[in-house]
Amino acid sequence: MIGLGIIGTGGMAQVHASCFIWRKNMRLVACCDPDEKRLHPFAEKNKIPKAYTDYRELLADPRVDAVCNVTPDQVHCEVALAALAAGKHILSEKPLAATLDEARRMAEAARGAGVINMVHFSYRNSAGLRAAARLVAAGRIGRVIHVEASYLQGWLSTMNIAAVAQRPASLWRLSARHGSQGVLGDLGCHIIDLTTLLAGDIESLQATTRTFPKGVPGERVGEYRLDANDSFAATVRFKAGGLGTIHSSRWATGHPNSLRCRVYGDKGAVEVDLDRAQNSFRASLGKDIHKSEWKEYPAKPNPDLFTRFVRSMVSGKNDPCDFQTGLKVQACLDACFRSAKGGGKLVTVDDNP
């Protein structure tokens, strides 16, 4: 029986609790949040026996074998380093950290801790994505030449900012002061992870970010200055030689939550479109490339990341979606921010630990 503690009890924490609470070899033994108005209702709803306001007290609880780090981005590093030092297995929300330096420290600590460490890049749950990645890695589409990837949401085009002024859970995503890294940090980490899983590591890139007017006086709602980036676009160069584009926006009218990546090689191509299908992908392979025909390829459903976290703890073998993977994604995010700050100049992705 594995005792699990959940640190942070915001909206995403309930997803974690719901995915672990039914497992026969798991027991939710503790939760933590400095905000008692969130903490105690969360503990009661999920029948968690112990509720702490200090994560260090939770980590000292001998019943806790593993933790889910569902804290805000800016405290991921502090909590993760303490958990690793306490010998706790850890599943951390994405992005791995708020900065590249923090991500490096976390990855280094994880390597020496001898515990399971994973990042919750939830779109890796797609069987179609994982099957397509295996096909590309096996050389079925030949040399990767060109990639196009996007993560699109349209809620800013339909959202009444003034109407949600009393809902900080929505507004913090638009405010850098409140810990948001904008669409680049929030959605960019997912689409970068998905793209590199399919097409390989990124060597260098050029990126631009934009923040658009929200239609409220002074672009502010109470204490929330609406200054976090809303859209980003990057031209990327892959280590294996290919070229690609990755972009994301919260102003993509008509898209509730759409991820797509197309990878074109000199012998074929694949497309993963998670709006269209989770357990299949499209490809143009073999003789089909001469007729410009695409076919649907089904994929057997695979265990989600929560299940893989449990299996890793039982087996003692870390899943590939670990802190080192999180570090690689963080390095790409860092390069995007550096490039955008420098006016879109070409920068190298520094993913050395």
C-alpha positions in Angstrom: 0.0 0.0 0.0 1.4 3.3 -1.1 0.6 6.4 1.0 0.1 9.5 -1.2 0.2 13.1 -0.2 -1.2 15.9 -2.4 0.5 19.3 -2.0 -1.7 22.1 -3.4 -5.5 21.7 -3.4 -6.5 23.9 -6.3 -8.5 22.8 -9.3 -5.9 20.4 -10.8 -5.5 18.7 -7.4 -8.9 17.2 -7.7 -7.9 15.6 -11.0 -5.0 14.0 -9.2 -7.1 12.9 -6.3 -9.8 11.4 -8.5 -7.3 9.4 -10.5 -5.7 7.9 -7.4 -8.5 7.4 -4.9 -9.9 4.3 -6.5 -6.7 2.3 -6.8 -6.4 -0.7 -4.6 -2.6 -0.2 -3.9 -2.9 3.5 -3.2 -4.3 5.5 -0.2 -4.6 9.2 0.0 -3.2 9.9 3.5 -2.5 13.6 3.5 -3.0 16.9 1.7 -1.5 20.4 2.1 -2.4 24.0 1.3 -1.7 27.2 3.1 -5.3 28.3 2.3 -7.5 26.5 4.8 -10.6 27.6 2.9 -9.5 25.3 0.1 -7.7 22.7 2.2 -10.4 21.4 4.5 -13.2 21.1 1.9 -10.7 19.2 -0.4 -9.7 16.9 2.5 -13.4 16.2 3.4 -14.5 15.6 -0.2 -11.7 13.1 -0.8 -11.8 11.5 2.7 -8.2 12.4 3.3 -7.4 11.9 7.0 -4.6 14.5 7.5 -4.6 18.1 6.3 -1.5 20.3 6.7 -0.9 24.0 6.0 2.9 23.5 5.8 4.2 21.1 3.2 7.2 20.3 5.3 5.0 18.8 7.9 3.4 16.6 5.3 6.8 15.5 4.0 7.7 14.5 7.6 4.6 12.3 7.9 5.9 8.7 7.9 2.6 7.5 6.2 3.5 9.6 3.1 5.5 7.5 0.5 4.9 9.7 -2.5 3.6 13.2 -3.4 1.8 15.0 -6.1 3.2 18.5 -6.5 0.2 20.5 -7.6 1.5 23.9 -6.4 1.8 27.1 -8.4 4.7 27.1 -10.9 6.8 29.5 -8.9 7.0 27.1 -5.9 7.4 23.8 -7.8 11.2 23.8 -7.3 11.1 24.5 -3.5 8.5 21.8 -2.9 10.1 19.2 -5.2 13.6 19.6 -3.8 12.2 19.1 -0.3 10.3 16.1 -1.4 13.3 14.5 -3.1 15.5 15.2 0.0 12.9 13.5 2.1 13.0 10.4 -0.2 9.5 10.8 -1.5 8.5 9.7 -5.0 7.1 12.7 -6.8 4.7 13.4 -9.7 5.0 17.1 -10.5 2.6 19.3 -12.5 3.9 20.9 -15.6 5.9 23.0 -16.4 8.6 21.4 -14.3 9.7 24.8 -12.9 9.4 28.6 -13.2 13.0 29.0 -14.6 15.6 26.9 -16.4 18.0 27.2 -13.4 15.3 25.7 -11.1 14.6 22.9 -13.6 18.3 22.0 -13.6 18.4 21.9 -9.9 15.3 19.7 -9.8 16.6 17.3 -12.4 20.0 17.0 -10.7 18.4 16.3 -7.3 16.1 13.7 -8.9 19.1 11.9 -10.4 20.7 11.5 -7.0 17.6 10.8 -5.0 16.9 7.2 -6.0 13.1 7.8 -6.2 10.6 7.9 -9.0 10.2 11.3 -10.5 7.7 12.2 -13.2 6.2 15.3 -14.8 2.4 15.4 -15.6 2.5 16.0 -19.4 -1.0 14.7 -19.7 -1.3 14.6 -23.5 1.2 11.7 -23.5 -1.9 9.7 -22.4 -2.8 9.7 -26.1 -2.2 6.2 -27.6 -2.2 7.8 -31.0 0.6 10.2 -30.1 2.8 7.5 -28.6 2.2 5.1 -31.5 3.1 7.8 -34.0 6.2 8.7 -32.1 7.4 5.0 -32.2 6.7 5.0 -36.0 8.9 8.1 -36.5 11.6 6.8 -34.2 11.7 3.5 -36.2 12.5 5.5 -39.4 9.2 4.8 -41.1 8.9 8.4 -42.5 12.6 8.7 -43.2 14.5 11.8 -42.4 12.4 14.5 -40.6 12.3 17.5 -42.9 9.4 19.8 -41.7 7.2 20.0 -38.7 4.1 22.1 -37.9 2.5 22.1 -34.5 -0.1 24.1 -32.7 -2.0 24.3 -29.4 -5.1 26.5 -29.8 -7.7 27.7 -27.3 -10.3 30.4 -27.9 -11.6 31.4 -24.5 -10.2 34.9 -24.6 -12.4 35.7 -27.6 -15.5 34.7 -25.7 -14.6 35.6 -22.1 -16.2 38.5 -20.4 -13.3 39.7 -18.3 -15.4 42.0 -16.1 -17.8 39.1 -15.3 -15.1 37.0 -13.9 -13.5 39.7 -11.8 -14.4 37.7 -8.7 -12.8 34.5 -10.0 -9.1 34.7 -9.4 -8.7 31.1 -10.6 -9.3 32.4 -14.1 -7.6 35.8 -13.9 -4.2 34.6 -12.5 -3.5 33.0 -15.9 -3.4 36.4 -17.4 -1.2 38.1 -14.8 2.6 37.8 -14.7 2.6 39.2 -11.2 0.5 36.3 -10.0 2.9 33.7 -11.4 1.6 33.2 -14.9 4.1 32.6 -17.7 1.3 33.2 -20.1 0.3 31.0 -22.9 3.9 30.1 -23.6 4.4 28.6 -20.1 0.9 27.1 -19.7 0.2 25.7 -23.2 3.7 26.0 -24.7 5.1 23.3 -22.4 2.5 20.8 -23.7 2.9 21.5 -27.4 6.7 21.5 -27.1 6.7 18.2 -25.3 4.3 16.7 -27.8 6.4 18.0 -30.8 9.8 16.8 -29.4 8.3 13.4 -28.5 7.3 13.1 -32.2 10.1 14.9 -34.1 13.1 14.9 -31.8 15.0 17.5 -29.8 15.2 21.2 -30.7 18.6 22.8 -31.3 17.7 26.4 -31.8 14.7 28.7 -32.3 13.3 32.1 -32.9 10.2 33.2 -31.0 7.7 36.0 -30.6 5.1 36.6 -28.0 2.2 39.0 -27.9 -0.3 40.3 -25.3 -3.5 41.7 -26.7 -5.9 44.2 -25.2 -8.7 42.6 -23.1 -11.1 45.6 -23.3 -11.0 46.6 -19.6 -9.8 50.0 -18.3 -6.0 50.1 -17.8 -5.8 46.4 -18.7 -6.4 45.6 -15.1 -9.0 43.9 -13.0 -8.5 44.7 -9.3 -5.1 43.5 -8.3 -4.7 41.6 -11.6 -2.7 43.3 -14.3 -3.5 41.5 -17.5 0.0 41.4 -18.9 0.9 37.8 -19.5 1.4 36.7 -23.1 -1.6 35.5 -25.0 0.0 34.1 -28.1 3.4 32.8 -29.2 4.9 31.7 -32.4 8.3 30.0 -32.8 10.4 28.8 -35.8 12.5 25.9 -34.6 15.5 24.0 -35.9 15.8 20.3 -34.8 19.1 18.7 -33.9 18.5 16.1 -36.6 18.3 18.9 -39.2 14.6 19.5 -39.7 12.8 22.8 -39.6 9.4 23.5 -38.0 6.9 25.9 -36.6 5.2 25.8 -33.1 2.5 28.2 -32.1 -0.2 28.7 -29.5 -2.9 31.2 -28.6 -5.8 31.7 -26.3 -7.4 33.9 -29.0 -8.0 31.0 -31.5 -11.7 31.6 -31.9 -13.6 28.4 -32.4 -11.1 26.1 -30.6 -11.9 25.0 -27.1 -8.7 23.0 -26.6 -7.0 21.8 -29.8 -3.5 20.2 -30.2 -2.1 19.0 -33.6 1.3 18.1 -34.9 2.3 17.1 -38.4 5.7 15.6 -39.1 6.9 15.4 -42.7 9.8 13.1 -43.7 11.4 12.3 -47.0 9.7 8.8 -47.0 6.3 9.6 -45.4 4.4 11.8 -42.9 2.4 11.5 -39.7 -0.3 13.6 -38.2 -1.5 13.6 -34.6 -4.7 15.6 -34.1 -6.1 15.2 -30.5 -9.3 17.0 -31.4 -10.0 14.3 -34.0 -8.8 11.2 -32.1 -6.9 10.1 -29.0 -6.3 6.5 -29.9 -5.3 6.7 -33.6 -3.2 8.9 -35.9 -3.0 9.6 -39.6 -0.1 8.8 -41.9 1.0 8.8 -45.5 3.4 5.9 -45.9 4.9 3.7 -48.6 3.1 3.8 -51.9 0.5 6.2 -50.5 3.0 9.1 -50.6 2.9 9.0 -54.5 -0.9 9.4 -54.4 -0.9 11.9 -51.6 -3.2 9.6 -49.6 -3.5 9.5 -45.9 -4.8 6.5 -43.8 -6.0 6.2 -40.2 -3.9 4.0 -38.0 -5.5 2.7 -34.8 -3.4 2.4 -31.6 -4.0 0.2 -28.6 -4.9 2.4 -25.5 -2.0 2.8 -23.1 -1.9 3.4 -19.4 -2.3 7.1 -18.4 0.5 8.9 -16.5 -1.1 8.3 -13.1 -1.1 4.6 -13.7 2.5 4.7 -15.0 3.5 6.6 -11.9 2.1 3.8 -9.7 3.7 1.1 -11.9 7.0 2.9 -11.7 6.9 3.0 -7.9 6.0 -0.7 -7.7 8.7 -1.7 -10.2 11.4 0.7 -9.1 12.0 1.7 -12.8 11.4 5.3 -13.7 9.1 6.2 -16.6 10.7 8.2 -19.5 8.4 11.2 -18.7 10.8 12.2 -15.9 12.4 15.4 -14.6 15.0 15.1 -17.3 12.3 15.3 -19.9 10.8 18.3 -18.0 14.2 19.9 -18.1 14.4 19.6 -21.9 11.0 21.3 -22.3 12.0 24.0 -19.8 15.1 24.7 -21.9 12.9 25.3 -24.9 10.6 27.6 -22.9 13.6 29.5 -21.7 14.9 29.8 -25.2 11.5 31.1 -26.4 11.5 33.8 -23.7 15.1 34.8 -24.4 14.4 35.0 -28.1 11.2 37.0 -27.7 12.9 39.4 -25.3 15.7 39.9 -27.9 13.2 40.8 -30.7 13.0 37.3 -32.2 16.7 36.6 -32.6 17.9 33.1 -33.1 19.0 31.5 -29.8 20.4 28.1 -28.9 18.4 25.7 -26.7 20.7 25.1 -23.7 19.4 21.8 -22.3 22.6 20.7 -20.7 22.0 19.7 -17.1 
